[in-house]
């Protein structure tokens, strides 16, 4: 009888793990486009259909911003800027959206030299996304303020003024890059006509670990970049890939040493620059440069991974120049690359050859949010709240089209069977 009881208990435990699936191991989406920046969620049971009347919860946000949500085990975090230029970090319960804490960490405005009418409606000092784990939250603002807060209480642990410490920004539309947390290092990329570098700080103290000045040949708006570093694995070792200043390159995140670099992202336009982040799959890395006002004729370029030094001649694979993204970062999965131009035209290419598998105009309308993937699908969302879910394969079959109220420039977070969407002044959770 005893053995039968223990067998039953063991079977129950196995069944519990089986049927709870991904919930058995808590997931997080603690950084922009996930922990590595790939934009790919391990969540298998994500919603594909929703509407204004079918959301788990929705909360209004003070001020405005387009930072994407950072999600840890219990909470999610966003940043915001109020009309009086106050800079805030906000925490909400994942369960029901209850406000956990709100911290005013400073004030300041975006240092941007471009015409305000071209960016003020979608970009302010709260564009960079926060980073979170179960202990800390790190928030970086376009003013140069970088803070670390206690994830549970919001109490500030440390603060660094990146402009005062490492030099003033000279960038047309203002700093918009998000840092990347790699182990115990917080890595910040800064690419402007003024200060230009990649720096690693001790994530627990804010102290400098390493700094690599980053200055490649580029002219006009070319030195400006708004991209976020991506962490990739090459032959079992991590590489931090950065795009901007008409170039792509990789660093050893531990030492800051440059591993390889390449030109090729320059645009024949005074307004060419990089916003989208790099992605990698199947031994290939892809960089994107934008050509605003150029009819979507920027560059999507691929390189074979594994070489060192200047890889322009020996590792460059292909260049695609039609219906290319402006600010939307691609997704690379299963040997395929998926891109979304700002006019809603999606393209699927073979990542090794650049062969076009399909091109479709989605009903998202104008779109700046980056693509994300999970459960075999790609998620694309337009400014007007129209989200198109399509298959992450060579067919690109549309699974569902959804609509929410609000303006959506921010990239969704996909975690634990839920989708967290940030509108300009609202946070929305979608669950099955």
C-alpha positions, 0 to 999 in steps of 0.5 A, spaced: 500 500 500 505 504 501 509 503 495 502 504 491 501 511 495 508 513 493 508 511 486 501 515 485 505 521 488 510 521 484 506 520 478 502 526 480 508 530 481 510 528 473 503 530 471 503 537 475 509 539 471 507 536 465 500 540 465 503 546 468 508 546 462 512 553 462 509 555 469 513 550 472 519 554 471 518 561 472 520 565 466 522 573 465 523 578 459 527 582 463 530 586 458 529 589 451 527 583 446 528 578 452 535 577 455 539 576 449 535 581 445 533 576 440 526 578 440 524 570 441 520 568 447 521 560 450 513 561 452 509 556 448 502 558 450 501 565 448 495 568 446 494 570 438 487 573 439 485 579 443 481 586 443 479 592 448 474 587 451 478 581 452 484 583 456 487 581 463 488 588 465 490 595 463 492 601 467 494 608 465 501 611 466 503 618 468 507 622 463 509 619 456 514 614 454 516 608 449 520 604 453 518 597 453 516 593 459 521 589 463 518 583 466 521 579 472 518 573 476 513 578 480 512 585 476 513 589 470 517 595 470 516 601 465 519 608 465 516 615 463 517 622 463 512 627 465 510 634 462 515 638 467 520 633 465 520 629 471 523 622 470 520 616 473 521 608 474 514 605 475 513 597 478 506 593 477 504 587 479 504 581 473 498 578 476 493 584 476 496 590 474 496 593 481 501 599 482 507 597 486 511 603 487 513 609 483 520 613 483 521 620 481 529 619 479 530 625 477 529 630 471 531 632 464 530 633 457 532 629 451 538 632 448 536 632 440 538 637 435 533 635 430 527 638 428 522 637 434 516 636 429 520 629 427 520 626 433 517 629 439 510 625 438 514 619 439 520 619 442 522 623 449 527 621 454 523 615 456 525 611 450 530 607 452 527 600 456 529 598 463 532 592 465 530 588 471 531 581 475 528 579 481 533 583 485 534 590 481 531 594 476 536 599 472 533 605 468 537 609 463 534 615 460 535 620 454 538 625 458 544 621 460 541 619 467 542 611 469 540 609 475 539 602 479 533 601 484 531 595 488 526 591 484 521 590 490 521 597 493 524 602 488 529 604 493 535 607 489 542 603 490 546 607 485 546 613 480 551 615 474 550 621 470 553 618 463 554 625 460 558 628 465 562 622 466 563 620 459 561 626 454 556 630 451 551 627 446 551 630 439 545 626 436 540 628 431 534 625 435 536 624 442 539 618 445 535 612 445 539 606 446 537 601 451 543 598 455 544 590 455 545 586 462 550 581 461 552 577 468 554 582 473 555 587 467 551 593 465 553 594 458 551 601 455 552 603 447 553 610 445 554 612 438 553 620 437 557 625 433 560 627 440 561 621 445 561 615 442 563 608 446 561 602 449 562 601 456 561 596 461 559 598 468 559 593 475 551 592 475 551 592 483 555 599 484 555 603 477 563 602 477 567 602 471 569 595 468 571 597 461 570 602 456 572 601 449 571 608 444 567 606 438 569 611 432 568 608 425 568 612 418 561 615 417 559 622 415 552 626 416 547 622 420 551 616 420 555 616 426 548 617 430 545 610 432 539 608 436 540 601 436 541 596 442 546 591 443 545 584 442 548 578 445 549 572 441 553 565 442 559 563 437 562 557 438 560 556 445 562 563 447 558 570 448 559 576 443 556 583 444 554 585 437 553 592 436 551 596 430 551 603 428 556 609 425 555 605 418 559 599 421 557 592 425 562 589 430 562 585 436 566 585 443 568 580 448 563 582 454 568 580 459 574 584 457 571 589 452 576 587 447 573 587 440 573 581 436 571 583 429 568 588 425 565 590 418 563 596 414 557 595 409 551 599 413 553 606 410 547 609 406 547 614 400 543 619 404 545 625 409 540 622 413 542 614 413 543 611 420 542 605 425 536 604 429 534 597 429 538 592 433 542 586 430 540 579 430 543 572 429 541 565 427 544 559 423 551 562 424 549 568 421 549 575 424 544 581 420 545 588 421 540 593 419 541 601 417 535 605 415 534 610 410 528 615 412 525 619 406 529 614 401 522 610 400 524 604 405 531 603 401 536 602 406 540 596 407 539 589 411 546 585 410 548 579 413 555 576 415 558 569 416 560 568 424 566 565 426 572 570 423 576 575 427 578 582 425 576 586 419 571 581 416 568 585 410 571 581 405 571 574 407 565 574 411 559 578 408 554 574 405 548 578 402 545 585 402 538 586 401 535 593 399 528 593 398 522 594 403 527 595 409 526 597 416 526 603 419 526 602 427 523 595 427 528 590 429 528 583 425 527 576 428 531 571 426 529 564 427 529 557 424 534 559 418 529 565 416 529 572 417 523 576 418 523 584 417 518 589 418 518 596 414 515 602 417 509 602 412 507 595 414 511 591 409 513 584 412 519 580 408 521 573 409 528 571 407 533 565 408 538 568 412 544 564 409 543 566 402 538 572 402 533 569 398 526 572 398 521 567 401 515 572 401 513 579 401 506 581 404 503 588 406 500 587 413 494 591 416 498 594 421 499 600 418 505 605 420 509 601 425 516 602 429 515 597 434 520 591 433 518 584 431 518 579 437 516 571 436 514 566 440 510 559 440 511 559 432 508 565 431 511 572 429 508 578 433 507 585 429 504 591 432 502 598 428 502 605 431 494 605 431 494 598 436 493 593 430 497 587 431 498 582 426 500 575 428 503 570 423 507 564 422 514 564 423 515 560 417 516 560 409 509 561 408 507 567 413 500 565 414 496 570 418 494 567 424 490 573 427 489 580 426 487 584 433 486 591 435 487 595 441 486 603 443 492 607 444 498 609 440 503 603 440 511 605 439 513 600 444 516 593 443 511 587 446 514 583 452 512 575 451 513 571 457 509 566 461 503 565 456 502 573 457 503 579 452 505 585 455 503 591 451 505 599 452 502 604 449 504 611 450 500 612 456 497 605 458 500 598 460 496 592 457 496 585 459 493 580 455 492 572 457 489 566 454 
